[in-house]
């Protein structure tokens, strides 16, 4: 029996969680590649891959509904283009950050107050991080490596607030997953399926 869409999505979030931990270890100088430039490049690569995991997660969670795009998606690793195509199929594809309001019964989700990574920011940052993936042409414009060093903590926090607890909507709006990044006893991502309930007529 194959993995469910939720299981596959949680795998993507597990990779995100561990890549964020890797960024934290380098950023707080617990470990180093031994060269400041490669430390920055390493963290930038993780940011780029995290955005790819967000894109791929939103693909696998609706895999059955994207049959006509299977061949395209199986060979498409560019998050920018996956975001574009996903939005055509499901305008609500992007994660929605929430937090649980425990002050009311029944408990409910409410919007977060913190600045999180928006869909437009994700695409821009993905492209920007790509600029550090290659050696610059000595005769061309030079990349400011230390700009990335300054921005990585900001991007990290925005990703954290986007994904810490979030909702993913399936195509059609009848189902959604609520994902908690520290949801199980081992601190791994965990998720819950919610389905809309149609009230029976009297």
C-alpha positions as CSV (number, residue, x, y, z in Angstrom):
1,X,0.0,0.0,0.0
2,X,1.4,3.4,-1.0
3,X,1.9,6.3,1.3
4,X,-1.0,8.7,1.7
5,X,-0.7,12.3,0.5
6,X,-0.5,13.4,4.2
7,X,2.5,11.0,4.8
8,X,4.3,12.3,1.7
9,X,3.6,15.9,2.8
10,X,5.0,15.2,6.2
11,X,8.1,13.8,4.7
12,X,8.7,17.1,2.9
13,X,8.2,18.9,6.2
14,X,10.6,16.6,7.9
15,X,13.3,17.6,5.4
16,X,12.4,21.3,6.0
17,X,12.7,20.8,9.7
18,X,16.1,19.2,9.4
19,X,17.4,21.8,6.9
20,X,16.3,24.6,9.3
21,X,18.2,22.8,12.1
22,X,21.3,22.7,9.8
23,X,21.0,26.5,9.2
24,X,20.7,27.1,12.9
25,X,23.8,25.1,13.7
26,X,25.9,27.1,11.2
27,X,24.3,30.5,12.0
28,X,25.0,30.1,15.7
29,X,28.6,28.9,15.0
30,X,28.1,25.5,16.6
31,X,29.7,24.1,13.5
32,X,31.4,25.6,10.4
33,X,32.6,24.6,7.0
34,X,35.8,26.4,8.1
35,X,35.3,29.2,5.6
36,X,32.9,32.1,6.0
37,X,31.9,32.2,2.4
38,X,31.0,28.5,2.2
39,X,29.1,28.8,5.5
40,X,26.9,31.5,3.8
41,X,26.6,29.5,0.6
42,X,25.6,26.4,2.6
43,X,22.8,28.2,4.5
44,X,21.6,29.9,1.3
45,X,21.3,26.5,-0.4
46,X,19.2,25.2,2.5
47,X,16.9,28.2,2.2
48,X,16.5,27.5,-1.6
49,X,15.8,23.8,-0.9
50,X,13.3,24.5,1.8
51,X,11.3,26.6,-0.7
52,X,11.5,23.6,-3.1
53,X,10.1,21.3,-0.3
54,X,7.2,23.7,0.2
55,X,6.5,23.6,-3.5
56,X,6.8,19.8,-3.7
57,X,4.8,19.3,-0.6
58,X,1.8,21.1,-2.1
59,X,2.2,18.9,-5.2
60,X,2.3,15.5,-3.5
61,X,-0.6,16.3,-1.2
62,X,-2.9,16.6,-4.2
63,X,-1.1,14.1,-6.5
64,X,-4.2,12.2,-7.6
65,X,-5.8,15.4,-8.8
66,X,-2.8,16.4,-10.9
67,X,-2.6,13.4,-13.2
68,X,-2.4,15.6,-16.3
69,X,0.7,17.3,-14.9
70,X,2.5,14.1,-13.7
71,X,5.1,14.0,-16.5
72,X,5.8,17.7,-16.2
73,X,6.1,17.7,-12.4
74,X,8.2,14.6,-12.2
75,X,11.0,16.4,-14.1
76,X,10.3,20.0,-12.8
77,X,12.4,21.0,-9.8
78,X,12.1,24.7,-10.1
79,X,9.9,26.0,-7.3
80,X,9.0,29.2,-9.1
81,X,7.4,27.3,-12.0
82,X,5.8,24.7,-9.7
83,X,4.2,27.5,-7.7
84,X,2.9,29.1,-10.9
85,X,1.3,25.8,-12.2
86,X,-0.1,24.8,-8.7
87,X,-1.8,28.2,-8.4
88,X,-3.6,27.5,-11.7
89,X,-5.0,24.2,-10.4
90,X,-5.6,25.3,-6.8
91,X,-5.6,29.0,-5.9
92,X,-5.4,28.0,-2.2
93,X,-2.3,25.8,-2.6
94,X,0.0,27.8,-0.5
95,X,0.3,27.1,3.3
96,X,-1.7,29.3,5.6
97,X,0.0,29.9,9.0
98,X,-2.3,29.6,12.0
99,X,-2.2,29.2,15.7
100,X,-4.6,27.5,18.0
101,X,-6.7,29.7,20.3
102,X,-7.1,27.8,23.5
103,X,-9.1,30.6,25.2
104,X,-12.4,29.5,23.6
105,X,-14.3,26.2,23.4
106,X,-14.4,24.7,21.0
107,X,-10.7,25.6,20.2
108,X,-10.2,27.3,16.9
109,X,-7.5,28.5,14.6
110,X,-6.7,32.2,14.3
111,X,-4.3,34.2,12.2
112,X,-0.7,34.7,13.5
113,X,0.6,38.1,14.3
114,X,4.2,37.5,13.2
115,X,5.6,38.3,9.7
116,X,5.7,35.0,7.7
117,X,7.0,34.0,4.3
118,X,4.4,35.0,1.7
119,X,4.1,33.2,-1.6
120,X,5.5,36.2,-3.6
121,X,8.4,36.5,-1.2
122,X,9.1,32.7,-1.5
123,X,9.5,33.1,-5.3
124,X,11.7,36.2,-5.0
125,X,13.9,34.6,-2.4
126,X,14.2,31.4,-4.4
127,X,15.5,33.3,-7.4
128,X,17.8,35.5,-5.2
129,X,19.3,32.4,-3.6
130,X,20.0,31.0,-7.0
131,X,22.4,33.9,-7.6
132,X,24.8,32.5,-5.1
133,X,24.9,29.0,-6.6
134,X,27.5,29.8,-9.2
135,X,31.0,31.4,-9.2
136,X,30.6,35.0,-10.4
137,X,32.2,36.2,-13.6
138,X,35.2,38.3,-12.6
139,X,34.4,40.7,-15.4
140,X,30.7,40.9,-14.5
141,X,28.8,42.3,-11.6
142,X,29.8,40.8,-8.3
143,X,27.5,39.1,-5.8
144,X,27.4,40.6,-2.3
145,X,27.8,37.4,-0.2
146,X,27.4,39.3,3.0
147,X,23.9,40.5,1.9
148,X,22.9,36.8,2.2
149,X,24.5,36.5,5.6
150,X,22.4,39.4,6.8
151,X,19.2,38.2,5.2
152,X,19.3,34.5,6.2
153,X,18.1,35.0,9.8
154,X,15.2,37.1,8.5
155,X,14.3,34.5,5.9
156,X,14.6,31.7,8.5
157,X,12.2,33.4,10.9
158,X,9.6,34.0,8.1
159,X,9.8,30.3,7.1
160,X,9.4,29.3,10.7
161,X,6.3,31.4,11.2
162,X,4.8,30.2,7.9
163,X,5.2,26.5,8.7
164,X,5.2,26.2,12.5
165,X,1.5,25.4,12.4
166,X,-0.2,25.7,9.1
167,X,-3.2,24.6,7.0
168,X,-3.0,23.1,3.5
169,X,-6.2,23.2,1.3
170,X,-6.8,20.4,-1.2
171,X,-8.2,21.1,-4.6
172,X,-12.0,21.6,-4.4
173,X,-11.9,22.9,-0.8
174,X,-13.6,19.9,0.7
175,X,-10.5,18.7,2.6
176,X,-7.5,20.3,4.3
177,X,-4.6,19.2,6.5
178,X,-3.5,21.0,9.6
179,X,0.3,20.5,10.1
180,X,2.2,21.0,13.3
181,X,6.0,21.0,12.9
182,X,6.7,19.7,16.4
183,X,3.6,17.5,16.5
184,X,4.6,14.1,17.7
185,X,6.5,12.8,20.8
186,X,9.8,12.9,18.9
187,X,9.3,16.5,17.8
188,X,8.6,15.5,14.2
189,X,6.0,17.1,12.0
190,X,2.5,15.7,12.4
191,X,-0.7,16.3,10.6
192,X,-4.5,16.0,10.8
193,X,-7.1,15.6,8.1
194,X,-10.2,17.8,8.2
195,X,-13.2,17.4,5.9
196,X,-16.1,19.8,5.4
197,X,-19.4,18.4,6.7
198,X,-22.6,19.1,4.8
199,X,-25.5,19.6,7.1
200,X,-28.4,17.3,6.3
201,X,-31.6,19.2,5.4
202,X,-34.4,19.0,8.0
